[in-house]
Amino acid sequence: MITLHELTIFLGWSSLINICILLFSTLMVVVCRDWAVKIHCKMFDLDPAAVPKMYFEYLAQYKVLILVFNLGPYIALRVMG
């Protein structure tokens, strides 16, 4: 059985890793936007005007998931212990 201390450590590392992935994804969208739009439009037959909105929605949803499933529980466990 996992202890609260082990769960706190797991959630802390999970939060850090996911935040790094979010920052990297955001950086790639900002720096390589034209290249990424071109590739994704070719791969998935998308409208080039709609792709930036899809990127924004992806980043926003990922951020909310990190907050709800990683950072929120981590902070709650840290406050408890």
C-alpha positions in Angstrom: 0.0 0.0 0.0 1.2 3.5 -0.8 1.7 6.0 2.0 0.6 9.6 2.0 4.2 10.6 1.9 5.0 8.5 -1.2 1.8 9.8 -2.9 2.9 13.4 -2.2 6.3 12.7 -3.7 4.7 11.1 -6.7 2.3 14.0 -7.3 5.1 16.5 -6.9 7.3 14.8 -9.5 4.3 14.3 -11.8 3.4 18.0 -11.5 6.9 19.0 -12.3 7.2 16.7 -15.3 3.8 17.8 -16.7 4.5 21.5 -16.2 7.8 21.0 -18.1 5.9 19.3 -20.9 3.4 22.2 -20.9 6.1 24.8 -21.1 7.9 22.9 -23.9 4.7 22.6 -25.9 3.9 26.3 -25.4 7.4 27.2 -26.5 7.2 25.0 -29.6 3.8 26.5 -30.5 5.2 30.0 -30.2 8.6 29.5 -31.8 7.7 27.0 -34.6 4.1 28.0 -35.2 4.2 28.2 -39.0 6.2 25.0 -39.4 3.8 23.1 -37.0 0.7 24.5 -38.7 2.0 23.4 -42.1 2.8 19.9 -40.9 -0.4 19.3 -39.0 -2.5 20.7 -41.9 -0.8 18.2 -44.2 -1.1 15.2 -41.8 -4.7 15.7 -40.8 -6.1 17.7 -43.7 -7.0 20.7 -41.5 -7.9 24.3 -42.3 -4.8 26.4 -41.6 -6.9 29.1 -40.0 -8.3 26.7 -37.4 -5.1 25.2 -36.2 -3.9 28.0 -33.9 -7.2 27.8 -32.1 -6.7 24.1 -31.7 -3.3 24.7 -30.3 -4.7 27.1 -27.8 -7.5 24.7 -26.8 -4.9 21.9 -26.3 -2.7 24.0 -24.1 -5.6 25.3 -22.0 -7.1 21.8 -21.5 -3.7 20.3 -20.6 -3.1 23.1 -18.1 -6.5 22.5 -16.4 -5.8 18.8 -16.3 -2.4 19.4 -14.6 -4.1 21.7 -12.1 -6.9 19.3 -11.3 -5.1 16.0 -11.2 -1.5 16.9 -10.2 -1.0 20.2 -8.6 -4.3 20.5 -6.7 -3.9 17.1 -4.9 -0.2 17.8 -4.3 -0.9 21.1 -2.6 -3.7 19.5 -0.6 -1.4 16.7 0.6 1.4 19.2 1.5 -1.1 21.3 3.5 -2.3 18.2 5.4 1.1 16.9 6.2 
